[in-house]
């Protein structure tokens, strides 16, 4: 029995190699500039998380105190509580929302969006 001839082997090898590189050059390097996903998730900035949660809850407490003072005493007595509560609540709620979205792994949210107070 005779096996395949040398010419058949060369033809088959050429087809096999040719099939491998038939993609256009743009497709060969389409993922050249993509970065691989990180091996570990970035560390949670605990101080910033504590600060945002603290501002959020302190703001809620001052807003509730201002509302209670408004209903039981007067508007002028409630104004300082309401202003202080809004000054704490607004940034606290904003940063807490960003942390919440990061923890849910919603695309587009990252720790780069958090203003860091640590030096």
Secondary structure, DSSP 8 states (H G I E B T S, - for coil): -----HHHHHHHHHHHHHHHT-S-HHHHTTTTT-----SS-----HHHHHHHHHHHHHHHHHHHHHHHHHHHT-HHHHHHHHHHHHHHHHHHHHHHHHHHHHHTT-TT--GGGS-----
